[in-house]
């Protein structure tokens, strides 16, 4: 049941759920407020996710990345592969990349194609090459000059 408070202003009343009991039916795009975790959650077709959290996706081949996703990368059994950042990111878009099982290496690198944008303010080489096993980091887009910045390592 949604909660409603009216002070003369417009508002939207959302269903309220507790813990792992979101309202039914779960249709793509549905929202509910989780009163246990105090988070707004959305159903994306794969499950309920807090909108402040990044949805996790496992990849093991060339992939066009989407913002607000956490990519768990497995370069085995490949000899590495390339992921491509979005062509038209907006300020503060985030992408997190983590090495799923320490498979990234000099022999199996993860290549990150900036797709025409800068990485760390440098546009001289549009590819960032990750060779550190167990690497995990977040890229945040700032603007067309600075481009993608490494926020967390």
C-alpha positions in Angstrom: 0.0 0.0 0.0 1.4 3.4 -0.9 1.8 6.1 1.7 0.5 9.5 0.9 1.1 12.9 2.5 -0.4 16.0 0.9 0.8 19.6 1.6 -0.7 21.2 -1.4 2.1 20.1 -3.7 2.0 17.5 -6.4 3.5 14.1 -5.6 3.6 10.5 -6.6 2.7 7.7 -4.2 4.6 4.5 -4.7 3.9 1.0 -3.3 5.9 0.2 -0.1 7.5 -3.2 0.3 9.4 -4.8 3.1 12.8 -6.5 2.6 12.4 -9.2 -0.1 8.7 -8.8 -0.5 8.1 -6.2 -3.3 4.6 -5.8 -4.6 3.2 -8.1 -7.3 3.0 -8.2 -10.2 6.7 -7.5 -11.1 6.5 -5.8 -14.5 9.5 -4.1 -16.2 9.8 -0.5 -15.1 7.8 -1.0 -11.9 9.0 0.9 -8.8 8.6 0.4 -5.1 10.0 1.9 -1.9 11.7 -0.7 0.3 11.0 0.5 3.8 13.6 -1.9 5.4 16.6 -0.6 3.3 15.1 2.8 2.7 15.8 2.6 -1.1 13.8 3.1 -4.2 13.8 -0.1 -6.3 13.1 -0.8 -9.9 12.2 -4.0 -11.7 14.3 -4.3 -14.9 13.0 -7.7 -16.2 15.8 -9.6 -14.5 14.9 -8.8 -10.9 14.4 -5.9 -8.4 17.4 -3.6 -8.0 18.0 -0.5 -5.9 18.2 2.4 -8.3 21.3 3.6 -6.4 23.1 0.3 -7.1 24.6 -0.8 -10.3 23.1 -3.9 -12.0 25.7 -6.6 -12.4 26.4 -8.3 -15.7 29.0 -11.0 -16.5 30.8 -10.7 -19.9 33.4 -12.8 -21.6 33.6 -11.3 -25.1 33.6 -8.0 -27.0 30.8 -5.9 -25.5 29.3 -2.4 -25.9 29.0 -1.2 -22.3 26.0 0.6 -20.9 26.1 3.2 -18.1 25.1 2.4 -14.5 26.2 -1.2 -14.9 28.8 -3.3 -13.1 30.6 -5.6 -15.5 32.2 -8.7 -14.2 34.8 -9.6 -16.8 36.2 -13.1 -17.6 38.9 -13.1 -20.3 39.2 -16.9 -20.2 39.3 -18.7 -22.5 39.9 -15.8 -24.9 43.2 -14.0 -25.5 41.6 -10.9 -24.1 38.8 -8.8 -25.7 37.6 -5.2 -26.1 34.8 -3.4 -24.4 33.5 -0.2 -25.9 32.3 2.8 -23.8 29.1 4.6 -24.7 29.4 7.1 -27.6 27.2 9.7 -26.0 27.6 9.6 -22.2 26.3 12.4 -20.0 28.0 14.0 -17.0 28.4 11.6 -14.0 27.5 8.5 -15.9 29.3 5.5 -14.3 30.5 2.1 -15.3 32.3 -0.3 -13.0 34.5 -3.1 -14.3 35.8 -6.0 -12.2 37.9 -9.0 -13.1 35.7 -11.9 -12.2 38.3 -14.6 -11.6 41.7 -12.9 -11.9 41.8 -13.8 -15.6 43.0 -10.4 -16.9 46.8 -10.5 -17.6 49.4 -9.4 -20.1 48.5 -12.3 -22.3 44.7 -11.8 -21.8 44.2 -8.0 -21.5 41.0 -6.1 -21.3 41.0 -3.3 -23.9 38.6 -0.4 -23.2 37.7 1.6 -26.3 36.8 5.2 -25.3 34.6 5.4 -28.4 35.8 8.9 -29.4 36.0 10.3 -25.9 39.0 11.0 -23.7 40.1 8.9 -20.8 41.7 10.9 -17.9 41.8 14.0 -20.2 44.0 12.2 -22.8 42.7 11.5 -26.2 46.0 10.5 -27.8 45.3 6.8 -27.4 41.6 5.9 -27.5 42.3 2.5 -25.9 42.9 1.9 -22.2 44.6 -1.5 -21.7 44.0 -3.3 -18.4 46.5 -6.1 -17.6 46.3 -6.3 -13.8 44.8 -9.6 -12.5 41.9 -8.8 -10.1 41.5 -5.2 -11.3 38.3 -3.5 -10.3 37.6 0.2 -11.0 34.8 2.6 -11.7 34.9 5.0 -14.7 32.9 8.3 -14.4 32.2 10.5 -17.4 32.8 14.2 -16.7 32.8 16.1 -20.0 34.2 16.0 -23.5 37.5 17.6 -22.3 38.3 15.4 -19.3 36.2 12.4 -20.6 36.1 9.3 -18.5 37.9 9.5 -15.2 38.9 6.6 -13.0 37.0 7.2 -9.7 37.8 4.0 -7.7 40.5 1.4 -8.1 
